[in-house]
Each structure stands twice: as structure tokens, then as C-alpha cells.
Amino acid sequence: MFWAPLGLVGALAVVGLLLGVQVATAAPPSVPGATYIGSDQCKGCHEDLAKKMEHSLHGKLLGTKLSHTDLQRRGCEACHGPGSKHLEDPANPAFNLRFGKKSPLAATDKDAVCLQCHQRGKRILWQGSPHEARDVACATCHSVHAPQTEKGQLQKATQTDLCSQCHQVKAMQFQRSSHMPVKEGKLTCTSCHNPHGTTTEKLITAISINESCTTCHADKRGPFLWEHAPVIESCLNCHQAHGSNNAPLMRVKQPRLCQQCHIESRHPTQPYPVNDRKVFNRSCVNCHPNIHGSNHPSGVFFTR
């Protein structure tokens, strides 16, 4: 399906509206009647967690001289809430606010704790995003006590390992012969996507698919004197973004890809033998190399 990009003016209008809207955030969960006791009390029982956390970004900030808000000065209780009730009755699950897989808290309640500090910047559109709508919590991807990465505090050693837990088909496409250079370490998932929410489809960080692609493929950006309609509409009309067995990232092998549109009788479209010059090597682009667009006065058919 073809679609029209939002455009710069439209994107600016959306951002302007967002800046003027205050998003309602759920209040973080807490234990009724509990009071603050200080992180030293927590370390008396949870020394192993404290040691794991002390070298992490949160460990260096919460309850230390680097804390610059009252909430951050609470240390452990900045996230887990006042701990007096838990100290009195450690076995009572109602007094223990946890965020892991076995936590009884709803995803929105877990997120409310994180959003006290992390609601701005790239996370401003978290609420209503595809991941938030599917009950993916911050703690599903991030780890405070034992992160595997310093940047992003991720649960896994790489973004690909983390994202592929759910997006298995996309991860498989990276293994195809023609693929995005993710496993080579040149790109990560967040090179193109913002998992915390965007105003665009597929959580891409640019204002359109084409803007995302031409961030790297600037020579394909245009504008051109002679433009190719499918290229203007979307790069994904011809390319499969994550990986394909047809180089370069083609959805269908040439010449069949081109013949999905170019079936008119004035151009030879009959099946060719494998050694025919129209099929060998690069097929249609043997003669039409500037298929993304041409600035040549005689480039109407993208031959130059």
C-alpha cells in the first residue's frame, strides 16, 4: 500500500500540539502507612543487590552526593517506595514493591515509577506507544540492579539480543544474504527506531520511511529532474528493510520486481533464458541504472 509522508510542516504542527499537552501519568504505587527508612536499612538484607547496583548509572546517582532532587536522595526508596512496612514484615508481598517478571504490579504501575524521572526527551511519547499499549514495561527491557550494558541499562548484552526476544522474524531477516549491517556492528535497532514512541509508523525516528533511509543513502534523496514514482512514495515499495535474499535488499528478484508495474506491451516483458543479457547480472538496471531518479536531460527512462 502506498502512503504519503507526514512532511516537515505536519511534523512541526504535531510537535507543537504535543508541547502544549500535559499527559496524565499514573501515580507511582506505594504501601499505605509506610514511611522512609533510608537505604542503609535496605542493604542490611539486600547486600547482594546493592553490590550489583553500585557501579550502574542508577547506583552512582541515587542516594549519593550526585543526587540533585529529593526523590533521588531517597536511594532505594526512590523506586521501591517507603520501606518501613516491608522492614517490619519482609515476608508480606503486599509490602514489597518489585518490578521483575514475578511482580504482581501492572505494567502501568511499574512505568509510573520510572516516568517520575524518565518522561522527557525520547520518552515523551511513551504513553500510547505500541509497546506501552501491549503492556511492555520499562523493566521488561531495562535493568536497574544488574544491567548488561552501560548505555541504556539493558537486560541483554546487545539491542539485537533484546529486541529479538519479541521481534524474531526481523532478527531472522538480518541473517539473509543481503541485510542491514547490524551483526557487523555498524547499525543498531535504534539507528532507525525509537522503541519509546514516535508520531510515525513502525516507530521510526525520521518523519517518513524515505527520510529514514536517505539519512544514510543521501545520493538517493533527490529531488531529481526525472523522478521514479515508487521511489517518491516509499523505499519499501521495492526494498525489504531488515534483510532479503535478493540483493540489494529487494523484495522480489529482478526483472520480476520491475514487471509488477511495467507490464505494458511496448517493452519486452516475456520470460528470458538465464543467460540473456536482459537478465544476466543486474537485469533491468543493466540499461536503467539510475532507477532512483535522474538529473540528466535525456534521463526520462533512467538510462543515464
C-alpha positions as semicolon CSV with decimal commas, in nm:
position;residue;x (nm);y (nm);z (nm)
1;M;0,000;0,000;0,000
2;F;0,131;0,345;-0,089
3;W;0,115;0,623;0,168
4;A;0,206;0,991;0,184
5;P;0,475;1,112;0,428
6;L;0,373;1,348;0,705
7;G;0,602;1,624;0,582
8;L;0,802;1,881;0,775
9;V;0,515;2,124;0,830
10;G;0,288;1,846;0,955
11;A;0,558;1,713;1,186
12;L;0,619;2,058;1,336
13;A;0,246;2,101;1,390
14;V;0,226;1,769;1,575
15;V;0,526;1,859;1,793
16;G;0,368;2,194;1,871
17;L;0,049;2,026;1,985
18;L;0,243;1,778;2,198
19;L;0,436;2,053;2,373
20;G;0,110;2,213;2,474
21;V;-0,045;1,897;2,612
22;Q;0,015;1,767;2,963
23;V;-0,003;1,388;2,953
24;A;-0,172;1,237;3,257
25;T;0,066;0,998;3,434
26;A;-0,043;0,736;3,685
27;A;0,077;0,794;4,039
28;P;0,358;0,556;4,138
29;P;0,246;0,271;4,366
30;S;0,318;0,287;4,738
31;V;0,239;0,096;5,057
32;P;-0,025;0,277;5,268
33;G;0,111;0,393;5,602
34;A;0,474;0,319;5,519
35;T;0,749;0,570;5,600
36;Y;1,101;0,620;5,469
37;I;1,379;0,431;5,648
38;G;1,689;0,500;5,435
39;S;1,895;0,284;5,201
40;D;2,126;0,157;5,477
41;Q;1,835;-0,039;5,621
42;C;1,774;-0,196;5,279
43;K;2,138;-0,302;5,243
44;G;2,116;-0,495;5,568
45;C;1,917;-0,766;5,386
46;H;1,981;-0,689;5,020
47;E;2,359;-0,650;5,021
48;D;2,397;-0,862;4,706
49;L;2,167;-0,633;4,507
50;A;2,340;-0,325;4,645
51;K;2,680;-0,452;4,529
52;K;2,547;-0,529;4,180
53;M;2,394;-0,186;4,155
54;E;2,672;0,033;4,293
55;H;2,859;0,057;3,960
56;S;2,547;0,117;3,748
57;L;2,420;0,460;3,646
58;H;2,138;0,444;3,899
59;G;2,373;0,324;4,172
60;K;2,604;0,621;4,115
61;L;2,315;0,869;4,128
62;L;2,053;0,751;4,377
63;G;2,127;0,828;4,740
64;T;2,473;0,970;4,667
65;K;2,633;1,314;4,661
66;L;2,541;1,331;4,291
67;S;2,169;1,328;4,373
68;H;2,011;1,662;4,286
69;T;1,643;1,608;4,369
70;D;1,465;1,499;4,686
71;L;1,344;1,186;4,509
72;Q;1,695;1,083;4,404
73;R;1,821;1,135;4,760
74;R;1,581;0,862;4,874
75;G;1,811;0,598;4,726
76;C;1,643;0,257;4,711
77;E;1,314;0,409;4,821
78;A;1,310;0,643;4,521
79;C;1,184;0,344;4,321
80;H;1,058;0,095;4,578
81;G;0,873;0,347;4,793
82;P;0,883;0,392;5,171
83;G;1,014;0,069;5,327
84;S;0,905;0,069;5,691
85;K;0,623;-0,182;5,641
86;H;0,849;-0,414;5,442
87;L;1,113;-0,395;5,718
88;E;0,852;-0,492;5,979
89;D;0,714;-0,784;5,774
90;P;0,955;-0,885;5,493
91;A;0,752;-1,195;5,402
92;N;0,436;-0,999;5,322
93;P;0,428;-0,949;4,941
94;A;0,189;-0,655;4,980
95;F;0,471;-0,458;5,144
96;N;0,732;-0,539;4,877
97;L;0,721;-0,331;4,558
98;R;0,909;-0,534;4,294
99;F;0,950;-0,479;3,920
100;G;1,072;-0,812;3,779
101;K;0,884;-1,083;3,590
102;K;0,721;-1,216;3,908
103;S;0,598;-0,876;4,020
104;P;0,221;-0,850;4,076
105;L;0,229;-0,485;3,969
106;A;0,065;-0,388;3,641
107;A;0,292;-0,255;3,366
108;T;0,144;0,095;3,404
109;D;0,227;0,096;3,777
110;K;0,585;-0,011;3,711
111;D;0,621;0,254;3,442
112;A;0,481;0,524;3,669
113;V;0,783;0,481;3,894
114;C;1,031;0,520;3,607
115;L;0,843;0,810;3,448
116;Q;0,898;1,020;3,759
117;C;1,245;1,087;3,614
118;H;1,238;0,949;3,261
119;Q;0,937;1,110;3,091
120;R;1,117;1,370;2,881
121;G;1,329;1,355;2,567
122;K;1,290;1,041;2,360
123;R;1,035;0,904;2,606
124;I;0,785;1,189;2,578
125;L;0,560;0,975;2,353
126;W;0,581;0,656;2,561
127;Q;0,218;0,670;2,672
128;G;0,003;0,549;2,385
129;S;0,300;0,397;2,201
130;P;0,276;0,041;2,058
131;H;0,497;-0,105;2,332
132;E;0,310;0,070;2,613
133;A;-0,025;-0,038;2,466
134;R;0,094;-0,402;2,472
135;D;0,186;-0,385;2,842
136;V;0,559;-0,380;2,781
137;A;0,703;-0,223;3,095
138;C;1,028;-0,031;3,133
139;A;1,160;-0,323;3,340
140;T;1,088;-0,562;3,052
141;C;1,385;-0,419;2,860
142;H;1,588;-0,231;3,122
143;S;1,758;-0,346;3,441
144;V;1,841;-0,118;3,732
145;H;2,024;-0,364;3,957
146;A;2,220;-0,573;3,705
147;P;2,225;-0,411;3,359
148;Q;2,415;-0,589;3,082
149;T;2,503;-0,260;2,909
150;E;2,610;0,076;3,048
151;K;2,425;0,269;2,778
152;G;2,053;0,213;2,814
153;Q;2,089;-0,022;3,114
154;L;1,957;-0,311;2,901
155;Q;1,859;-0,659;3,014
156;K;2,066;-0,811;2,730
157;A;2,420;-0,751;2,604
158;T;2,307;-0,600;2,271
159;Q;1,998;-0,428;2,134
160;T;1,955;-0,706;1,879
161;D;1,950;-0,973;2,151
162;L;1,696;-0,770;2,345
163;C;1,461;-0,680;2,060
164;S;1,476;-1,026;1,901
165;Q;1,306;-1,178;2,205
166;C;0,981;-1,046;2,058
167;H;1,075;-0,945;1,703
168;Q;1,207;-1,285;1,598
169;V;1,112;-1,253;1,230
170;K;1,304;-0,926;1,196
171;A;1,606;-1,077;1,370
172;M;1,595;-1,371;1,129
173;Q;1,596;-1,132;0,832
174;F;1,932;-0,994;0,948
175;Q;2,078;-1,338;0,866
176;R;1,983;-1,320;0,497
177;S;2,248;-1,271;0,232
178;S;2,156;-0,906;0,177
179;H;2,092;-0,738;0,512
180;M;2,128;-0,427;0,721
181;P;2,481;-0,423;0,875
182;V;2,353;-0,491;1,226
183;K;2,552;-0,805;1,303
184;E;2,860;-0,626;1,168
185;G;2,811;-0,363;1,438
186;K;2,752;-0,068;1,205
187;L;2,385;-0,022;1,298
188;T;2,156;-0,098;1,590
189;C;1,778;-0,117;1,612
190;T;1,765;0,238;1,747
191;S;1,956;0,368;1,445
192;C;1,615;0,370;1,275
193;H;1,359;0,311;1,553
194;N;1,266;0,475;1,883
195;P;1,110;0,198;2,096
196;H;0,968;0,454;2,340
197;G;0,726;0,604;2,087
198;T;0,708;0,828;1,781
199;T;0,445;1,002;1,570
200;T;0,539;0,785;1,272
201;E;0,464;0,428;1,171
202;K;0,692;0,141;1,275
203;L;0,841;0,367;1,546
204;I;1,092;0,516;1,302
205;T;1,279;0,822;1,426
206;A;1,257;1,018;1,099
207;I;0,936;1,182;0,973
208;S;0,895;0,922;0,698
209;I;1,039;0,594;0,572
210;N;1,223;0,775;0,293
211;E;1,371;1,033;0,530
212;S;1,497;0,747;0,746
213;C;1,662;0,569;0,453
214;T;1,817;0,879;0,298
215;T;1,984;0,965;0,627
216;C;2,248;0,719;0,506
217;H;2,162;0,687;0,137
218;A;2,185;1,059;0,065
219;D;2,255;1,008;-0,305
220;K;1,902;0,868;-0,342
221;R;1,733;1,166;-0,174
222;G;1,671;1,389;-0,476
223;P;1,485;1,592;-0,589
224;F;1,554;1,473;-0,942
225;L;1,463;1,615;-1,280
226;W;1,317;1,275;-1,369
227;E;1,162;1,107;-1,067
228;H;1,052;0,745;-1,024
229;A;0,705;0,738;-0,864
230;P;0,753;0,428;-0,640
231;V;1,073;0,580;-0,502
232;I;0,895;0,901;-0,404
233;E;0,614;0,707;-0,235
234;S;0,826;0,472;-0,025
235;C;1,158;0,291;-0,040
236;L;0,972;-0,012;0,095
237;N;0,783;-0,048;-0,233
238;C;1,095;-0,218;-0,369
239;H;1,319;-0,290;-0,069
240;Q;1,282;-0,508;0,240
241;A;1,438;-0,304;0,516
242;H;1,584;-0,565;0,751
243;G;1,710;-0,824;0,506
244;S;1,644;-1,012;0,183
245;N;1,795;-1,292;-0,020
246;N;1,768;-1,065;-0,324
247;A;2,042;-0,802;-0,344
248;P;2,029;-0,515;-0,271
249;L;1,751;-0,576;-0,016
250;M;1,500;-0,627;-0,298
251;R;1,154;-0,760;-0,215
252;V;1,145;-0,964;-0,538
253;K;1,427;-1,059;-0,771
254;Q;1,464;-0,861;-1,092
255;P;1,320;-0,846;-1,353
256;R;1,005;-0,965;-1,174
257;L;1,013;-0,674;-0,931
258;C;1,003;-0,422;-1,215
259;Q;0,740;-0,621;-1,404
260;Q;0,494;-0,579;-1,118
261;C;0,438;-0,230;-1,260
262;H;0,595;-0,237;-1,606
263;I;0,374;-0,487;-1,790
264;E;0,292;-0,273;-2,097
265;S;0,344;-0,437;-2,434
266;R;0,577;-0,169;-2,577
267;H;0,862;-0,303;-2,364
268;P;0,980;-0,668;-2,390
269;T;0,849;-0,842;-2,079
270;Q;0,840;-1,207;-2,187
271;P;1,035;-1,464;-1,981
272;Y;1,404;-1,470;-2,072
273;P;1,661;-1,752;-2,063
274;V;1,904;-1,725;-1,771
275;N;2,193;-1,625;-1,999
276;D;2,003;-1,346;-2,175
277;R;2,167;-1,003;-2,147
278;K;1,844;-0,856;-2,009
279;V;1,857;-1,091;-1,709
280;F;2,226;-1,161;-1,653
281;N;2,391;-0,981;-1,359
282;R;2,162;-0,683;-1,279
283;S;1,868;-0,738;-1,512
284;C;1,663;-0,422;-1,581
285;V;1,919;-0,192;-1,421
286;N;2,178;-0,303;-1,677
287;C;2,011;-0,046;-1,902
288;H;1,828;0,165;-1,641
289;P;2,099;0,222;-1,375
290;N;1,960;0,549;-1,236
291;I;1,636;0,386;-1,125
292;H;1,602;0,610;-0,818
293;G;1,595;0,923;-1,033
294;S;1,797;1,112;-1,290
295;N;1,907;1,472;-1,343
296;H;2,024;1,408;-1,700
297;P;1,823;1,597;-1,967
298;S;1,778;1,267;-2,152
299;G;1,721;1,057;-1,841
300;V;1,344;1,016;-1,871
301;F;1,385;0,637;-1,880
302;F;1,660;0,642;-1,613
303;T;1,917;0,516;-1,863
304;R;2,163;0,791;-1,773
